[in-house]
Amino acid sequence: MSSYLTEAIGTFFLVLTIGLAVLSGNPLAPLAIGAILMAMVYMGGHISGAHYNPAVSVAALIGGKMDRRDLFPYIVAQLVGAMLASFSVLIILGQTFVPSPGVDAGILSVLMSEIFFAFAVVLVVLNVAMNDATAGNSFYGAAIGFVVMAGIFAVGDVSGGVFNPAVGVGFILIDAFVAGGSLDNLWVYIVGPIIGGLVAVKAFDIQHLEASST
């Protein structure tokens, strides 16, 4: 239960910060998002592994870093945290936030952006937080926070810079239920990160297969 609560809390503060920081119009919103993620990873890493992202949880399961029976409760906790945070943004600011692709961004550009940076996020998590070779390091939270921050700066204007199905689902569902928003972009924020995470597992396996053979 402590792991599931930690996943819900960590995802809640990640999503809450995303909504509040982006709606504020602050150009340094990606820095705030990376910082809260880093802090939440340090907060929960020793309890739940600090996934806060269904793509990370799926990758952890496939990579043998997670018990199969924990996958569904982890994802439920992440989605609950995300939706509570999205609703909290509405209560605090009086408006919903919904991530969306850039006006001129084609679907291929959007999907590639989500896949590439979800790949980067998951590969970093696997190497710095779930790898026996780096166990006990002090930099895992910073590495994860910085890669998310970099991704948002890099492709936020293209895809919305989500890289996390819980973020997409939380914001888009609350916006749809409360403000009658569209579900059209939801699939991108589920499919893109999951594909990126699955490819990252394969890349991680190749990295460490070659490393163990040298």
KOLMI-15660 format. One record per residue: residue in three letters; x, y, z of N, C-alpha, C, O, CB in turn. Coordinates in steps of 0.05 Angstrom, whole numbers, plus 5000, padded with zeros to 4 digits. Glycine has a CB too. Layout:
ALAXYZXYZXYZXYZXYZ/...
This chain:
MET501649765000500050005000501750255000501050454987498150005024/SER504050255014505750485015506850554987507150794981508050445035/SER507350354971508350404944506250544927506850734912509250144931/TYR503750444929501550554913500950844922500551024905499050384916/LEU501050894948500551164958502751354948502251584941500451164989/THR505251254949507451414939507251484910507751704902510151274944/GLU506351284894505951334865503751544861504051724844505251074851/ALA501651534876499551734874500452004882499852204868497051644890/ILE501952024904502852284913504852414894504652644887504152264941/GLY506752254885508852354867507652444841508352654830510852144861/THR505752284830504452364804502752614809502552784791502752134794/PHE501352624832499752864838501353114836500553304823498452834865/PHE503653124850505153374850506453434824506853664817507253364872/LEU507153224808508253274781506053404764506553614751509153004769/VAL503753294764501553394747500553664757499953844740499253194746/LEU500353704783499553964794501454174785500654394777499353944824/THR504054124787506054324779505954384749506154614741508854224786/ILE505554174733505254224704502954414698503354614684504853954689/GLY500654354709498354524704498654804713498054994698495854404716/LEU499554844738499755114749501955264735501655504729500355094779/ALA504255134730506555274718505955354689506655584681509055104719/VAL504755174674504255244646502055454643502255634627503354984630/LEU499955424659497755624657498655904667497456104660495355534674/SER500755914683501756174692503156324670503556564671503756134715/GLY503856174648505156304626508156354630509456494615503856564619/ASN509256244652512056284658513756124638513455884635512656184687/PRO515656264625517356124605519255914618520355754604518956324589/LEU519555934644521255744658519555504670520555364688522755884681/ALA517155474660515455254670516954984667516654824686512855244654/PRO518354924646519754664645521754624667522154404676521254634618/LEU522954844677524854824699523354744725524254574740526355094704/ALA521054864729519454794753518554504751518454364771516954984755/ILE517754414728516854134724519053944729518753744743515654094696/GLY521453994718523753824723524553814752525253614762526053914706/ALA524254044765525054064793523153904811524153764829525154354802/ILE520553934807518753784824518953484819518753324837515853874819/LEU519453404794519753124788522253014802522252804814519953074758/MET524453164801526853084815526353054845527152854856529153294810/ALA524953244857524453224885522652984892523152844912523053484895/MET520552944876518852714881520152444877519552254891516352734863/VAL522052434858523552194854525352134878525451904887525352214829/TYR526652334889528152294913526352224937527052064954529752544920/MET523952344937522052284959521251984958521151854979519552464957/GLY520551884935519351614933521051394922520051164920516951634918/GLY523451454913525051254900525451004917525450784906527651364892/HIS525951044942526550814960524050674969524250464982528050914984/ILE521750774962519250654971517950504947517350264949517250864982/SER517350644926515950524903517650494878516750374859513550694897/GLY519950614878521550634853521050894839522450964820520950404835/ALA519051054848518451314837518051314807519351454792520651514844/HIS516151144798515551134769514051384761514951534743513850884763/TYR511651434772509951654767509151674737508451894727511351914775/ASN509351454723509051454694508451164685510050994689511551564680/PRO506051114674505450844665507450734645507950484645502750834653/ALA508650904629510650804610513150694624514250494616511551024590/VAL513850814646516050714663515250454676516850264677516850924684/SER512850434686511950194699511849954680512649734686509150234712/VAL510750004656510649794635513549704628514049464626509149884610/ALA515249894625518049834618519349674641520949484636519650084612/ALA518849754666519949614689519049324690520549144696519249754715/LEU516549284684515449004683516748844662517648614667512449014679/ILE516948944638518048794615521048744620522148544612517648944589/GLY522348934633525148914638525848744663528148724670526349184641/GLY523748634675524248464699524948614724526148504742526348274693/LYS524148874725524749044748522349084766522449244785525849314739/MET520148954760517649004775516048744776515948594756516049224762/ASP514648694798512948464800510448504784509248724784512248414830/ARG509548304769507248324751504748414766503148564755506748064738/ARG504448324791501948394806501848684814499748784822501848224830/ASP504048824812504049114819503349294796502749534801506749184830/LEU503449194771503149374749500449524749500349764747503349224722/PHE498249374751495649504751495249694774494349924769493449284752/PRO495849624799495549814821497350064817496450284824496249684847/TYR499750034806501450264801500150454782500050694786504250164791/ILE499150344760497950514739495450644750494950884744497350354714/VAL493850504765491350624777492150854795490951064795489750404792/ALA494150804812495051014831496051264815495451484823497350904849/GLN497551214794498551434778496251594765496251834765500451334757/LEU494251454755492051584742490351734762489351954756490351384726/VAL489951614785488351754806489852004815488552224817487951564830/GLY492451994819493952224827493852444806493552674812496852154832/ALA493952364780493952554758491252694756491052934751494552414732/MET489052544759486452664756485752844780484453054777484252444754/LEU486552754804486252934827487753194824486753414832487052794853/ALA490153174813491753414809490553594788490453844791494553344801/SER489553474766488253634745485753774756485254004749487553454721/PHE484253634772481853764785482753984804481354194806480153554799/SER484953944818485954144836486754404821486354624831488354044852/VAL487954364797488654594781486154754774486155004775490054504755/LEU484054614768481454754762480454904786479655134783479354544754/ILE480654784810479654924834481455164840480355374848479754724858/ILE484055134837485855354845485755594825485655824834488755254846/LEU485655534799485755744779483155794765482855994750487855674758/GLY481155624769478555664757478555594727476655674713477755944760/GLN480555444718480555354690482055094688483755024705481755564672/THR481354944668482754684663485154734646485254924631480854484651/PHE487054554648489354554630489254294614488654084625492054584646/VAL489854314588490054074572492454094554492654294539487354034556/PRO494253894554496453894535495553854507493553704502498553684543/SER496853984488496053954460498354004442500254144449493754144453/PRO498353884418500453934399500554214389498454354391500253744375/GLY502754304379502954564367501054594343500454394330505754624358/VAL500254834338498254894317499154784290497554674275497655184315/ASP501654824284502754744258504154474258505354394238504654944248/ALA503954324280505354074282503753844269501353804275505954004312/GLY505053694252503753464239503753234259505353224278505253384213/ILE501953044254501752814272504252654274504952554296499452634263/LEU505752624252508252474253510252614271511652484287509452444225/SER510452874269512253034286511553004316513252974333512253324278/VAL508953014321508052994349508652714360509752694382504953044350/LEU507952514345508452244354511352184358512152054378507252034334/MET513052274339515952224341517052374366518752264380517352324316/SER516152614371517052764395516452614420518152594438515753044395/GLU513952514422513252364446514752104449515552024471510252304446/ILE515151964427516651714427519551754435520551624453516551564400/PHE520851954422523651994427524252074456526151964468524752214408/PHE522752254467523352344494522352164515523452154537522352624498/ALA520252014510519451804528521651584529522251474550516651674520/PHE522751524505524951344504527251434521528351284537525951304474/ALA527951694519530151804535529451784565531251714581530652094527/VAL527051854572526251854601526551564612527751524632523451954604/VAL525351374598525351094607528150984608528950844626523550924590/LEU529751034587532450934586534151044609535750904621533850994560/VAL533751304616535151414638534251284664535951224681534751724639/VAL531651254668530651124692531750844695532650774717527551114691/LEU531750694674532850414675535750414683536650234698532450274649/ASN537250604673540150604678540950724704542950634716541550744656/VAL539550924713540351054738538850974763539851014785540151354734/ALA536350874759534750804782534150514785533250424807532250964781/MET534550354764533750064765536049884757535549654750531450014747/ASN538449984757540749834747542549764771543349944786542249994726/ASP543149514774544949434796547649574795548849624816545349124796/ALA548549634771551249754768551350044780553450144786552049764739/THR548950174782548850444792547350464818546550674827547650634772/ALA546850234831545350224856546550404877549050404880545049944866/GLY544950554891545950724913547050984904548151134921547950574928/ASN546851054878547851304869546151534880543851504888547951324838/SER547351774880545952014890544852194869543752404874547852174908/PHE545152114844544452294822541952204807541152344788546752304802/TYR540651984814538451874798536152074796535052094774537551614810/GLY535452214817533252404816533852634798532152714782532552504844/ALA536252734799537052964782537052884753536153034736539853064790/ALA538052644747538152554719535452524707534952614684539652274717/ILE533552414722530852384712529452654709528052704689529152204731/GLY529752824729528553094727529553254704528053394690528953244752/PHE532253244699533453394678532653294650532253464632536453394681/VAL532353034647531652944620528753024613528153084590531952634618/VAL526953024633524253114628524253414622522953504603522453054652/MET525753574638525953854633527053914605525954084591527753994654/ALA529153774597530353814571528353754549528153894529532853654567/GLY526853534552524853454532522653664529521753714506523653194540/ILE521753774551519653984549520654234535519254344518518554054577/PHE523054314542524254544528524554484498524054654481526954614540/ALA525354234491525954164464523454134446523354244424527453904463/VAL521453994456519153934438516454014451514353934441519153634432/GLY516554174472513954264484512154404464509754374465514554444507/ASP513354554446511754704427510854534403509254614387513354944416/VAL512054294402511254104380509053914389506853904378513753944371/SER509653764411507753554420506253624445504253494452509153304424/GLY507153834459506053894485507853794507507553874530503353764489/GLY509853624500511853534519510753374542511353444565513353774529/VAL509353164536508053014557509752774567510552764590505252904548/PHE510352594548512152364554511052174576512652024587514852454561/ASN508552194582507452054606504452024602502952224603508152214632/PRO503451774598500651744595498951844618496651934613500051454590/ALA499851834643498351924665497752224663495652314669499751864692/VAL499852374654499452664651497352724630495552884634502152794643/GLY497652584607495652634585492852554593490952704589496452474561/VAL492552314605489952214613488752394635486352474633490051924623/GLY490252464655489152634677488052894667485852964674491352674697/PHE489653044652488853304643486553284622484553434624491153454630/ILE486753104603484853094581482152994591480053094582485852914559/LEU482152794609479552694619478052904636475652944633479952444635/ILE479553034653478253244670477253464653475053564657480253354691/ASP478753554633477853764615475453674599473553834595480153834595/ALA475353424591473053314576470553304593468353384585473653044565/PHE470853214618468553184636467453454646465053494648469253014659/VAL469253634651468553894664467954104643465954254646470753994682/ALA469554124622469354344603468454244575468354404557471954484601/GLY467853994573466953894547469153884526468653904502464754064536/GLY471653854536473953854517474053604501472653404505476453884533/SER475853604481476153384462478053164473479853224488477153494436/LEU477452924464479152694470480952624447482352414447477452454479/ASP480952794426482352724401485252664405486352484391481952944382/ASN486652814422489552774425490352574446492752524450490753044431/LEU488352454459489052274481490752044473492651964487486552174494/TRP490151924450491551684441494551744437496251574442490451584415/VAL495251984428498052054423499652034449501951944449498352334411/TYR498452134471499852144497499851874511501051844532498552354514/ILE498451684500498551404510500451244493502251114503495751274512/VAL499951244467501451074448504351164446506150994447500151084420/GLY504851424443507551514439509451444463511451314458507651814436/PRO508651514487510351434510510751134514512951044521509251554535/ILE508650984509508850694512510750574492512450404498506050554510/ILE510550664467512450574446515350644454517150484453511750694419/GLY515750904462518350994470519450824493521850754493518251284478/GLY517750754512518650604535519350314527521350214537516450594556/LEU517850194509518449924500521049914485522649724489516249814483/VAL521550104468524150114454526450164473528650054469524050334432/ALA525950324493528050374513528850114528531250074534527150574534/VAL526949934533527549684546529449524529531449404538525049524552/LYS528849514503530549364484533349484483535349344483529349364456/ALA533449754482536149884481537649834507540049784506535750194478/PHE536349834529537649774555538749494555540949444564535549804579/ASP537249304545538149024544540649004526542548864534535948844533/ILE540649144504542949134486545449264499547649154498542349274459/GLN544949484512547149624526548549434546550949424547546149864541/HIS546949294561548049144583548848864575550448724588546149134606/LEU547748764552548748514541551548554531553248384536546848424518/GLU552048774517554648834506556648894529558948814528554649074487/ALA555649034550557349104572558248854587560548834596555949294592/SER556448654590557048414605558848224589560148044600554548264612/SER558948264562560648094546563448194542565148054530559348054519/THR563948434551566648554548568348514573570648594574566448844542/
